[in-house]
Amino acid sequence: MIQIAILGFGVVGSGTAEVIEENKALLTARIGDEVNIKYILDLREFPEHPLGDRVVHDINIILNDPEVVLVAEMMGGSHPAYDFTVAALKAGKSVVTSNKEVVANFGAELLELAREHGVSYLFEASVGGGIPIIRPLQTDLASNKILAVSGILNGTTNFILTKMIREGADFADVLKEAQRLGYAEANPAADVEGLDAARKITILAALSFGVLLDPNKITTKGITGITADHIAIAKAFGGAVKLIGHTEQLGGKTLALVMPFFVPAANPVSHVDDVFNGILVDANMLGRALFYGAGAGKLPTASAVVADIIDILSNKTSERKMPVWKVATEADMASSADYVCRRAYLVEGCVRCAEKAKAALKTEECVMLEGGRFAVVSAPMSETEATAAFASTGLEAIVSLPVLD
């Protein structure tokens, strides 16, 4: 029997226990031995839960028990989750986690600690909930050079934007509905301001390019400023407005950013709606592959945590090396101003103004709208180039969005 411990018995922690208990026979067959949850660390008691007698309140009980070979951390936040993870790795215990904040801020250090102590640190559930994305990037796509990763990494914001497009609703009204349905927290800042997605794209950038950026320093714009004018661009050209996390390399530097994009209908990400996530990986041999599914939720996320547990306990992880990430310096970070893409503008003006904009933006893609307005999409150019080109027209954009082709 293999003994493990769970740190944090909230939504994902209790879900992890549920998956382990419900699929115990399946796990035993996959691993070759039975998995037993010996301890559950939490500040609370759970007297009504079938595993309530396993609850402890002192991490040292777990750290000092040689029978415990693996710890599943689902506490949330940086501290004490990071501190407990460090202590567990130093005690020779492998760690799996769903904690994107810890991975994004301390992943390079924790992977190095795991290597030093001959254990594993896995975090499949930290990005995309139950969607397999981290393991495929490390294994299935190991023969490919990753060119870019783009996608919808936050289900709450995707739900809000989907409702705004379908129903013409205002941001504030849809946010209230998302909170009522349990999709958004009482304080939704991490979601709607893009912070959650920033941590996730930081992790995907590190997996793709080996450089761990500071999630607090990448360009991050949320959806609080999205209005009916932005939606008008999507309706003019077909497609959708989505909060996108994007990473690629520019001139040997790593770019990561989070912001609202106009996504044309030809891009499969434009059809990922409601609370679902969709992550598009562009690889030099495979081409484009879309990873789609439930990006959050108790059991989808817990299933990813348990997949990491199986990976470690079946000895698959020990047969390959943990990834090595360099902690980025300022010199390693590309500027979002140099990111090249098409850019969409909503402009007040007549046909003559539209012709002027088309010439400056080197495009024929323009739609005249009611109310003396038009929408235009530029040729691919950097933000710096596009800003200068549009300024040369003497026109004023009502709103603009980068385009994810």
C-alpha positions in Angstrom: 0.0 0.0 0.0 1.3 3.4 -1.0 0.7 6.2 1.5 0.1 9.8 0.4 -1.1 13.1 2.0 -3.4 15.8 0.8 -2.6 19.5 1.7 -5.8 21.6 1.6 -9.3 20.0 1.6 -11.2 22.6 -0.3 -12.8 22.1 -3.7 -9.9 20.5 -5.5 -8.5 18.8 -2.4 -11.8 17.1 -1.6 -12.2 16.3 -5.3 -8.9 14.6 -5.4 -9.8 12.4 -2.5 -13.1 11.6 -4.3 -11.4 10.6 -7.5 -8.9 8.4 -5.5 -11.6 6.7 -3.5 -14.1 6.3 -6.4 -11.5 4.9 -8.8 -9.4 3.0 -6.3 -9.5 -0.2 -8.3 -8.5 1.6 -11.5 -5.6 3.3 -9.7 -4.4 0.0 -8.3 -4.4 -1.5 -11.7 -2.5 1.4 -13.2 0.0 1.7 -10.5 0.4 -1.9 -9.4 -0.4 -1.1 -5.7 -3.2 0.5 -3.7 -3.0 4.2 -2.9 -4.1 5.2 0.6 -4.7 8.8 1.8 -3.0 8.7 5.2 -3.3 12.3 6.1 -5.3 15.4 5.2 -3.8 18.7 6.3 -6.3 21.5 6.9 -7.1 24.1 9.5 -10.7 22.8 9.7 -12.2 19.6 10.9 -14.5 17.4 8.7 -16.4 15.2 11.1 -19.1 14.2 8.6 -16.6 13.3 5.8 -15.7 9.5 5.4 -12.0 10.6 5.6 -12.5 13.0 8.4 -10.4 10.9 10.8 -7.3 11.5 8.6 -7.3 15.3 9.2 -4.2 16.7 10.9 -3.2 20.3 11.5 0.6 20.1 11.7 2.6 19.7 8.5 5.4 18.1 10.5 3.3 15.0 11.1 3.4 14.4 7.4 7.0 15.5 6.9 8.3 13.2 9.6 6.3 10.1 8.5 8.7 8.0 6.3 5.7 6.0 4.9 4.3 9.1 3.1 6.0 9.2 -0.3 3.9 11.8 -2.1 2.1 15.0 -1.1 -0.7 16.5 -3.2 -0.8 20.3 -2.5 -4.1 22.1 -3.3 -4.0 24.9 -0.7 -4.0 27.9 -3.1 -2.0 31.1 -2.7 1.8 31.3 -2.3 2.2 30.8 1.4 2.3 28.5 3.2 1.8 26.3 0.1 5.3 27.2 -1.2 6.9 26.6 2.2 5.2 23.3 2.7 6.2 22.2 -0.9 9.9 23.0 -0.2 9.8 21.1 3.1 8.2 18.1 1.4 10.7 18.0 -1.4 13.6 18.3 1.0 12.1 15.4 3.0 12.3 13.2 -0.1 8.6 13.3 -0.9 7.3 13.9 -4.4 4.8 16.8 -4.8 1.9 17.3 -7.2 -0.1 20.5 -7.3 -2.9 22.5 -8.9 -1.5 25.7 -7.5 -0.7 27.9 -10.5 0.5 30.8 -8.3 3.2 28.7 -6.7 4.3 27.1 -10.0 4.4 30.5 -11.8 6.4 32.2 -9.0 8.6 29.5 -7.8 8.6 26.7 -10.4 12.2 26.9 -11.4 13.4 26.6 -7.8 11.0 23.7 -7.0 11.9 21.7 -10.0 15.6 22.1 -9.1 14.8 20.9 -5.5 13.0 17.9 -6.9 16.0 17.0 -9.0 18.4 17.5 -6.1 16.4 15.1 -3.8 15.6 12.5 -6.4 11.8 13.1 -6.3 9.2 14.6 -8.7 7.3 17.9 -8.9 4.3 17.8 -11.2 1.6 20.4 -11.9 -0.7 19.2 -14.7 -3.7 20.7 -12.9 -2.2 24.2 -12.7 -3.2 25.1 -16.3 -6.4 24.2 -18.0 -8.1 22.3 -15.1 -8.7 18.8 -16.4 -7.4 19.5 -20.0 -4.1 17.6 -20.6 -1.7 20.3 -21.8 1.4 20.2 -19.6 2.3 16.6 -20.1 1.7 16.7 -23.9 4.0 19.7 -24.1 6.7 17.8 -22.2 6.3 14.4 -23.8 4.1 14.1 -26.9 5.5 17.2 -28.5 9.1 16.7 -27.3 10.2 16.1 -31.0 8.7 19.5 -32.0 9.9 23.1 -31.6 7.1 25.0 -30.0 6.5 28.2 -32.0 3.6 29.7 -30.0 1.0 28.9 -27.5 -2.3 30.9 -27.4 -5.6 30.3 -25.8 -8.5 30.9 -23.4 -7.1 30.1 -20.0 -9.8 31.4 -17.7 -13.4 30.1 -17.8 -14.9 32.9 -15.9 -13.9 35.6 -18.4 -14.9 33.4 -21.3 -18.3 33.0 -19.8 -18.7 36.7 -19.4 -17.5 37.5 -23.0 -19.7 34.8 -24.5 -22.8 36.3 -22.8 -21.8 39.8 -23.9 -21.6 38.7 -27.5 -24.7 36.5 -27.6 -27.0 38.7 -25.6 -25.6 42.2 -26.0 -25.4 42.4 -22.2 -23.1 44.8 -20.3 -20.0 43.5 -18.5 -21.3 44.5 -15.0 -24.6 42.6 -15.5 -22.9 39.4 -16.7 -20.3 39.5 -13.9 -23.2 39.5 -11.4 -24.7 36.5 -13.1 -21.3 34.7 -13.1 -21.0 35.3 -9.4 -24.6 34.1 -8.8 -23.8 30.9 -10.7 -20.5 30.3 -8.8 -18.3 30.9 -11.8 -16.8 34.1 -10.4 -15.6 34.8 -6.8 -17.1 37.6 -4.7 -13.8 39.4 -5.4 -13.3 38.6 -9.1 -10.2 40.6 -9.7 -7.8 37.7 -10.4 -10.1 36.5 -13.2 -11.4 39.7 -14.8 -8.2 41.6 -14.5 -6.2 38.8 -16.2 -4.0 37.8 -13.3 -5.1 34.2 -13.3 -4.4 33.8 -17.0 -1.1 35.6 -16.6 0.1 32.9 -14.2 -1.0 30.2 -16.5 0.6 31.6 -19.7 3.8 32.1 -17.6 3.8 28.4 -16.9 3.1 27.5 -20.6 5.9 29.8 -21.7 8.4 28.1 -19.3 7.4 24.7 -20.6 7.7 25.8 -24.2 10.9 27.9 -24.1 12.6 27.0 -20.8 12.4 30.5 -19.3 10.3 31.3 -16.3 9.1 34.9 -16.6 7.8 37.0 -13.7 4.0 36.8 -14.1 3.7 40.2 -12.4 5.8 41.8 -15.2 4.2 40.5 -18.4 1.7 42.7 -20.2 -1.7 41.9 -18.6 -5.0 43.5 -19.6 -8.3 42.1 -18.3 -11.8 42.5 -19.6 -13.2 45.1 -17.3 -13.0 47.7 -20.1 -14.7 45.6 -22.8 -17.8 47.3 -24.1 -20.4 47.0 -26.9 -17.9 48.8 -29.2 -15.4 46.0 -28.9 -18.2 43.5 -29.6 -19.1 45.5 -32.7 -15.7 44.6 -34.2 -16.4 40.9 -33.7 -19.9 41.2 -35.2 -18.6 43.2 -38.2 -16.0 40.6 -39.3 -17.4 37.4 -37.7 -15.7 35.8 -34.8 -15.5 36.6 -31.1 -13.7 38.7 -28.5 -11.7 36.5 -26.1 -9.3 37.0 -23.3 -6.2 35.4 -24.7 -2.9 34.3 -23.1 -0.2 34.2 -25.7 3.5 33.3 -25.7 6.2 33.0 -28.4 9.8 34.0 -28.9 10.9 37.3 -30.5 14.5 37.7 -31.4 15.7 35.2 -28.9 13.6 36.7 -26.1 10.4 35.2 -24.7 7.1 37.1 -25.0 4.1 36.4 -22.8 1.0 38.5 -22.6 -2.6 38.5 -21.6 -5.2 40.7 -23.2 -8.6 40.7 -25.1 -8.2 39.8 -28.7 -10.6 39.7 -31.7 -10.5 36.0 -32.8 -11.8 35.4 -36.3 -14.1 32.5 -37.0 -11.4 30.7 -38.9 -9.5 30.2 -35.7 -10.9 27.3 -33.6 -10.4 29.3 -30.4 -13.2 31.6 -31.5 -15.7 28.8 -31.0 -14.7 27.9 -27.5 -17.5 29.4 -25.4 -19.0 29.6 -21.9 -16.7 28.3 -19.1 -14.6 26.1 -21.4 -10.9 26.6 -22.1 -9.2 26.1 -25.4 -5.4 26.1 -25.8 -3.8 26.3 -29.3 -0.3 25.0 -29.6 1.7 25.8 -32.8 4.5 23.4 -33.3 7.0 23.3 -36.2 6.3 19.6 -37.2 2.8 18.9 -36.0 1.4 22.3 -36.9 -1.6 23.5 -34.9 -3.3 21.4 -32.2 -6.2 22.5 -30.1 -6.6 21.3 -26.5 -10.2 21.8 -25.4 -12.3 21.0 -22.4 -13.4 22.0 -18.9 -10.8 24.4 -17.6 -11.9 24.4 -14.0 -14.2 22.6 -11.6 -13.8 20.2 -8.8 -13.6 16.8 -10.5 -12.0 17.9 -13.8 -9.1 19.6 -11.9 -8.9 16.8 -9.4 -8.6 14.3 -12.3 -5.5 16.1 -13.5 -4.0 16.0 -10.0 -4.6 12.3 -9.8 -3.1 11.8 -13.2 0.1 13.2 -11.8 -0.1 10.9 -8.8 -0.4 7.9 -11.1 2.5 9.2 -13.2 4.8 9.3 -10.2 3.7 6.2 -8.4 3.8 4.1 -11.5 7.5 5.2 -11.8 7.0 6.8 -15.2 8.3 10.1 -14.0 11.5 8.7 -12.5 12.4 7.5 -16.0 12.6 11.0 -17.4 14.2 14.2 -16.2 12.3 17.1 -14.6 12.3 20.2 -16.9 15.0 22.8 -16.3 13.8 26.4 -16.3 15.9 29.5 -16.3 14.6 32.3 -14.2 14.2 35.2 -16.6 16.0 38.5 -16.3 14.9 41.7 -18.0 17.1 40.8 -20.9 15.1 37.6 -21.5 11.7 39.3 -21.8 10.4 40.5 -25.1 8.3 43.7 -25.2 4.6 43.3 -26.2 5.1 46.5 -28.3 7.2 44.3 -30.7 4.5 41.6 -31.0 3.4 41.3 -34.7 -0.2 40.6 -35.5 -3.1 42.1 -37.4 -5.1 44.8 -35.4 -8.7 45.6 -35.6 -10.1 49.2 -35.2 -13.6 50.6 -34.8 -13.6 54.1 -36.2 -16.1 57.0 -36.6 -15.9 58.2 -40.2 -17.2 58.1 -43.8 -16.2 56.1 -46.8 -13.4 58.5 -47.6 -12.0 58.1 -44.0 -12.2 54.3 -44.4 -10.1 54.5 -47.6 -7.5 56.6 -45.8 -7.4 54.0 -43.0 -7.1 51.1 -45.4 -4.2 52.8 -47.2 -2.3 53.5 -43.9 -2.9 50.1 -42.5 -2.0 48.3 -45.8 -5.3 46.4 -45.9 -8.5 45.9 -47.9 -10.4 44.4 -45.0 -12.9 47.0 -44.0 -16.6 47.0 -43.3 -18.9 50.1 -43.2 -21.3 50.1 -40.3 -24.5 52.0 -39.4 -24.2 55.2 -37.5 -21.3 56.6 -39.6 -18.7 54.1 -38.4 -16.5 51.5 -39.9 -14.3 48.6 -38.8 -11.0 47.9 -40.3 -8.3 45.2 -39.8 -4.7 46.1 -40.5 -2.0 44.0 -42.2 0.3 42.2 -39.7 2.5 44.8 -37.9 3.8 45.5 -34.4 1.9 47.6 -31.9 4.4 50.4 -32.4 4.1 50.2 -36.2 0.3 50.0 -36.1 0.0 53.0 -33.7 2.2 55.1 -35.9 0.3 54.0 -39.1 -3.1 54.8 -37.6 -1.9 58.1 -36.2 -0.9 59.2 -39.7 -4.5 59.1 -40.8 -5.6 61.9 -38.4 -8.5 59.7 -37.4 -9.4 58.6 -33.9 -10.2 55.0 -33.0 -13.2 54.4 -30.8 -11.6 51.0 -29.7 -9.0 48.6 -31.0 -8.1 45.0 -30.5 -5.2 42.8 -31.6 -6.2 39.9 -33.8 -5.4 36.2 -33.1 -5.3 34.5 -36.5 
